[in-house]
Amino acid sequence: MSQNVSSRISGFYKRCVEDRLRAIQALGLLDEDALAHLASGGGLPTAVADRMCENVIATHALPLGLALNFRVNQRDVLVPMAVEEPSVIAAASNAARMVRLSGGFSGEADPPIMTAQVQLDDVPDTGAAAGRLEAARASLLAAGDAAIPRMVARGGGCRDFEVRVLSAELGVLVVHLYVEVGDAMGANLVDTVAEAVAPLVQRIAGGTIGLRILSNLSVRRLVRVTATVGDDALGGADVASGIARASRFAELDPYRATTHNKGFMNGLDAAAVALGQDFRAIEAGAHAYASLSGRYRPLSTWERVPGGLVGRAELPLAVGTVGGSTEVHAGVRAALQLVGAKSARELAVVLASVGLASNLAALRALASEGIQRGHMRLHERKRALAVTGTGSDEATAPPSGEGKRFAPERAEASRAVQHAEGGT
């Protein structure tokens, strides 16, 4: 996004859909095709859907909204989010407004390195086999690079190698090749590497070839984000202290940590879906990472500091700005234009920031008046559709948005409508 574009759009929630689109058009972020796609309602043609997956009979729509107020690494960001659950977008926008007052989110992402796994069973002497494989490191990396010449030409390729003995008794050994995949998520590239090097791994180590596939626990592709928020923005020192206590609860109790992380992933997943990312892989990697210590832990924490809170999050996040749905889905292309990320690493920082904002919104509600009041207010709007007639014009709120939305800008209303992290 251009530096002269602000993610603060006053009264956006009050406008009808057409006026919101005109406001976005005026920012100059979208090309003509993207604008036309959104103006048409954003539907995916069944002919395209039929090529994206199998046994297609129709398409299944989700609401697509914009989270506002985000400032990430000194850049204003509009965040498209596709989600059916009430209050996710508004809660993230409101938390981003609070954090914005202290400068916004900051973060960094590791180079986009994915893990290819080659499994061997029945290896006669795993210790000796591991030694032979280590000695053949250069040959194995070269074999992996030879399988992905176009990625190597773009500056990517195999970067490192590791051997892990999973069971000497059973002769189970796994080889990891760490592959830099550029701005792609990288699954297909990594699978190609795993399949290409497997025969050489077997010749060196012996045993029987097992699986040859990526791991979604991409521990060399971590993203880290931080945010500071002041007591006044949160509604007072008591609320801030309550958030810190709630965060500590998640650190001590895996039952609480699970719901804490669900609140974090609410926002991240919604943005990932809108942006055509593999949210299933993201979820799997995040929860596995939360468990690496042997105890399930929170992905994010909030710590009391003088005058406010500091929030931190760290997780593996394999995302892409090229490949996959980005090349075939007009809505995904429009979403990527809106968010304006120039690389997969930049996109990862944005997504993690959305997760941290969603987490803050949920904890703030829990630490003050509870989660249900505002969430159920919006939930009743959704239930009214079923009563009045699903999808009918009569079932919707007035075009102006009055009576159907709350203002993320209003501190009083925002306290009542934070997102229910535990679901509807």
Secondary structure, 3 states (H helix, E strand, C coil): CCCCCCCCCCCHHHCCHHHHHHHHHHHCCCCHHHHHHHHCCCCCCHHHHHHHCCCCCCCCCCCEEEEEEEEECCEEEEEEEECCCCCHHHHHHHHHHHHHCCCCEEEEECCCEEEEEEEEECCCCHHHHHHHHHHCHHHHHHHHHHHCHHHHHCCCEEEEEEEEEEECCCCEEEEEEEEECCCECCHHHHHHHHHHHHHHHHHHHCCEEEEEEEECCCCCCEEEEEEEEEHHHHCCHHHHHHHHHHHHHHHHCHHHHHHHHHHHHHHHHHHHHHCCCCHHHHHHHHHHHHCCCCCCCCCEEEEEECCEEEEEEEEECCCCCECHHHHCCHHHHHHHHHHCCCCHHHHHHHHHHHHHHHHHHHHHHHHCCCCHHHHHHHHHHHHHHHHHCCCCHHHCCCCCCCCCCCCCCCHHHHHHCCCCCCCC
